[in-house]
Amino acid sequence: MRTSPPFRADHVGSLLRPQSLLRARESLTGDDLREAEDEAIREVVRRQEEIGLQSATDGEFRRSSWHMDFIYRLGGIGQAADEHITVRFHNEQGDIEFTPAALRVHDRIKLKEPIFADDFTFLRDTVSTAVPKLTIPSPSMVHYRGGPAAIDPKVYPDVEEFWRDLSTAYAEQVRRIGALGCTYLQFDDTSLAYLNDPAQRAELESRGDDAEHMHLRYIKQINAALAAKPAGMTITTHMCRGNFRSSWAASGSYDFVAEALFGELKVDGFFLEYDDERSGGFEPLRYVRKGKMVVLGLVTTKRGELESKDTLKRRIDEAAKFIDLDQLCLSPQCGFSSTVEGNELTADEQFAKLRLIVETAQEVWG
């Protein structure tokens, strides 16, 4: 088993909020709510360590969504009060819509203070055996949702200045969270997976973006954010095609972005969604460089039925035809609760899936 992240058995980050916490969010505020969150996080960290996971998150229990809680705390970015973004998600029963408030870049982007610092230090001080892992949205997510229309041209008449400020703010976040003892940081990114979908690229073209080359811009900006990462910090990225109430937003194999993504992105590991045919085959893994890790998201978080170990092992063997088995790990394909609503499965089903991942990894890698 690996002694440094990403681990042979790992997970993306978000976990189903317990009912007690959901009730607390409806009735409590301030210190009372934080105390309820603290209690829930202590318990979920205990469960992760009890299962045998070598990394633990706080389940993102203090957040409403995996990305906007972070993005709105960047200096220069706020909610566009009268504007909403409509994201259409799909499932076996039909379509549902998610309409979060839009964002607006109204001033120069900067990091006012390290974001989620108190959340991380609580997690750091709570774990016993596991490595504390912090998840944040990647820089790409600041741009992908709103595009050029979200950036005030009076603030950034030259868009290159926007990109420089964005990566500089992220680089400072990485540095300062590292100073708090974070050695395992994950950039969550749907954009680099969405861009594999021709329909998503068409939407970007319609709003004025160069969709055919957008992934190259995103890779460049993430690399700039990581250029001075602290020694001893592992940074991974997680890519999925949408995760909201057991539904998805995009389809397409990794082929469109694979060569640049796996060859140029300067992260230490890739968490990849691979739970169904929407993600395509494992052939794009041939572009992953030696020394980089790939965490195969073979276990779905979108339904409660438990996968079989034999099926998971067979799929790991299939992936190993294109990348060395020693570069592979196993995880769920996404978080269990990217937003506070969570996916449509029970807590017991969630932990059974995490336990399955640990047991399967032990049998495959020892």
N, C-alpha and C positions, 0 to 999 in steps of 0.2 A: 504494500500500500504506500501511496505517496505521503510524504511528511510535509509537503508544502502545497499551497493551493495552485490551481484548482485540484480538488481531491477526487479520488476514483469514484466515490459516491458524494454527490454535491446537490445543491438545489439553487433555484434562481433567486429566491428572496422572499417574496410576499407569501403570507399564509392566511388562511381563513380567520377572520376575527371571531373570537368566541362571543356567544350571545350576551354574556355579562358586559363585555366591552361595548357592543353595539348599543345596549341599553344605556350605558354610561355616557356614550357620545350624544345621546338624545337629551339627557337630563342634567349633565354636569358640565362645568367649565373650569378654566384656570387650574389651580393646584389640585382640586378635587378630581378633575378629569385626568390629570397627569398621574396622580396616585393610582387611579384605576388602570391606566395604561401600564404603569410600572409593574403592578401585580400580574397583569396578563402577560407581559413580556418575560418576567421571571419564570412563569409556568411554561411558556412556549420554548424558551431556551432550555429548560430542564427536559422537555420532551424531545427536543432535537438531540441533545447529548445522550439521553437514555436510549434512543434508537441506534446511536452509533455514528451519527454524522460528525465529521471532523471540522465542519464550519457551522456557524450558527448566525442567524440574523434576528432582528427584533420583529420579524414578520411584517415590517412596515406598518405596525399597529398604530402609529401616531399619525399616519397619513390618510388622506381621502383618496388620493390617486398616486400612482407610482412616479409620475413625472411633474405634474403641475405644482404640487406642494413645494418642490425644489425650485422650479423655474421662476415662480412668482417672488421668490426671495432673492433673486439676483437683482442688484441695483440697476435701475434703468428699465426694468420690465414690470408691467402691471397688467391687470385684467382690463380688457376692453369691455366696459360695463354693458354697453348696448349691443354687443356682437357675440355671437356664439358660433362654434364650429360644429357642423353636423358630420359625424362619422357613422357610416352604416356598417353594422356587423351582421354576420350570417351564421346560422346554425341549421340543424336538420329540420326544425319546425318553420323556418322562415327568416325574416330579417328583423333586427331591432336597431334603434338609433340611439347614439350617445351624443349629447349636445353640451359639452363643457363650454365655459366662458372662453372667449378668444383672448389672445395676449396681444399686447402692444408694446413695442420698443419705443419709449417716450423720452429716453435720455441715454447718455453714454452708459454702456454696460460695464459694471464693475462688481467686485465682490466686497460687500460691506462688512461681512463677518463670515467665518466658516459655517456653511449651511449644514444642519443636522449635527452640529458639534456636540450638543448636550445629549442627543439621541445616541450618538456613537459612544460617548464616554460611559453612559449608563449601560449599554450593551457590553462594552469592554470590561466593566467592573462586575458584570453579572455572570459571564461565562465562567465555567470551571475547567472543562477539558477541550472545548472547541475554540477554533480561531474565530474571532468576531469579524463578520463581513458586513460592509456597508454598501448599499446599492444607491446609485443616483442616475438620473437620465443623462444621456450623452449630450454633447454640445449640439449634435444634429437636430435634436428634438426641439430646440429653441427656434430653429428655422423651419423645420418640415411642416409643422402644423399651420403656420400663418403665411409663410413665404414672404416675398418682397412687400406685399401690402401691409404686413404687420410692422414694418420698419419705417419710422418717421424719416422722410428724406431730408428734413431740416436738421435732424440730429446726425444722420449719416448720409450726406450727399454722395460720398464715395463708399460703396458697399464693402470694399476691402477693409475699411476702418472698422466696420461692424464685425467682420470675421476676426480681425486682430484683437479687438476688445473682448470678444466672446471667448476666444481661446486663452487669452491672458487671464480672464476671470476664472476659468476652469483650472488653469495651471496653478493659480493661487489657492483654489479650493483643494486641489490634490496635495499641494505642499502643506497647507495648514491642517488638513485632516490627518496627514501623515505624522505631523508633529504631535498629534494626540495619541499616537500609537497604532493607527490603522495600518495594517500590513496586507489587507485583502479588500480591494475596492473594485466594484463592478459598474461599468457604464452600460445601462440598459438602453437599447436602441431598436425601435421598430422601423425606422426609416430605411436602413440598409437592407432589411428584408422586404419591406414594401416595394422598394425599387425593382425587385425582381418581377413584379406584376405589371404587365403592359397597361392595364387599366389605371393603375396608380401613376405610372409615368405619363399617361395621357392627361391626367388631372393636373400634374405639375406643369406640363407644357401649356395647358390652357390658361394658367395663371402667370405665365411669363418666365418660368424656370427652364433651364437647360437640363431636362430630365435624363438625357442620354449620358450626361457627364456629372450629374449631381453627386453620385457616390464617390467620385474622385475628390470633389470639394469637401465632402464630409470626412473622408479618410484624412485629407490634409489637415483639417482643423482639429480632429481628434489627436492626430500625431503631435500637433503644436501644443495641445493641452497636456500631453504626456512627456514632452521633451525633457523636463527637469524633475521627473517623478523621484520621490525619495528612494534611496538605496534600501533594498529589502522589502519594498512594496510590490505585491503582485496585482496587476490590473487586468481584468477580463472584460469582455463585452458579451452581452446577451442580446440575441436578435430573434424576434418572433414576428408573426404576421397579424398581430392583434389578439387581445385577450380581454373580453368584457362579458361577464355573466355567461361563461361557457361558449362564447361566440368568437368569430374571427373576422378579419377585415380584408385580408389579401391572400393571394396564392402565387405560386411560382417557385421553381427550384432556385438554388443559389447561383446558377450558371452566369446570370447577367453580371453579377458583382464579384464573382469568385476570384478571378485572377488578381485583380487589384486588392480586394479585401484580404484574402489570405496571404498575398505576397507582400503587401505594403503596410497594412495596419499594424502599428507597433504596440499591440497588446500582448499579454502573455498567454492568453487562452480565449477560446471562442465557445460560448454556450449557444448551441444551434437547435432550432426547433425541427424535430424529425418524427412527430408522432403519427402522421398520416401522409397520404399521397400529395397533399398540398405543398409539401416541402421538396418534392422531387427525390432523386436518388443521391447516393453518396459520391458519385463521380467527381463533383467539384472539390472534394477533400484532397484531390491529388495536388492542388495548388498550395496546400498548407506547408509552411516551411518547417524544417527540422527544428526541434526545440520548442515549438509552439504546441499547446495542448488544445484538444477539441473535446468538449463535453457534449455528448450525444443526448439530446432531449427526446428520448424514446418513450417515456412514460407520460401520458397525457394528463393534464390537470383539468380538462374540460368535462370529464365524466368520471363516475366513481368506480366503474368496473375495473378490477385489478388485472393488469397484464400478466402473462405467464413468463416465468424465468426462461423457459426454452425459447420463446419468441424473442425476448430481449437478447439472449446470447446469440441467436442466429443473426439478428440484425447487427450486433457488434461485429460478428465475423464478416458480414457483408461489407461493413465500413472499413474493416482492416484490410480489404483488398486494395484500398486506395490510399491508406495512411497507416503507419506503423501502429500496431496494437498498443505499444507503450505510450503513444501520444493521445490515447483515448481515455475518457472517463464517462460516467453515466449520471443523468439527472432527469428531472421532469422537463417537459418542453417549455414551460413558462411558469409564472407564479400561480399560486392557487387563488390569489385575490389581488389582482392588479389595481382594482379600485375597492373601496370599502364594501361594496355589495358582495363581492366574492363570486366564485364559480359555483355551479350547481352540483355539489357533492358534499358529503358530511365530513366533519373533522376526523372521525374514525377512518373514513376512506382515504382522506389526505395522509394521515400518519401511516396507514397501511402501505400506501404507495412509496412513501419515504423509506419505510422499513424494507420493502421489496428492493429498492435501489441499493441500499446498503448490503443486503444479503447477496444480491446478484453480483455486485462489484467484488465482494469478497471471494465469490466462487470463480469469477473470471480472472482477477488479478492477484488473488491470494492475500 
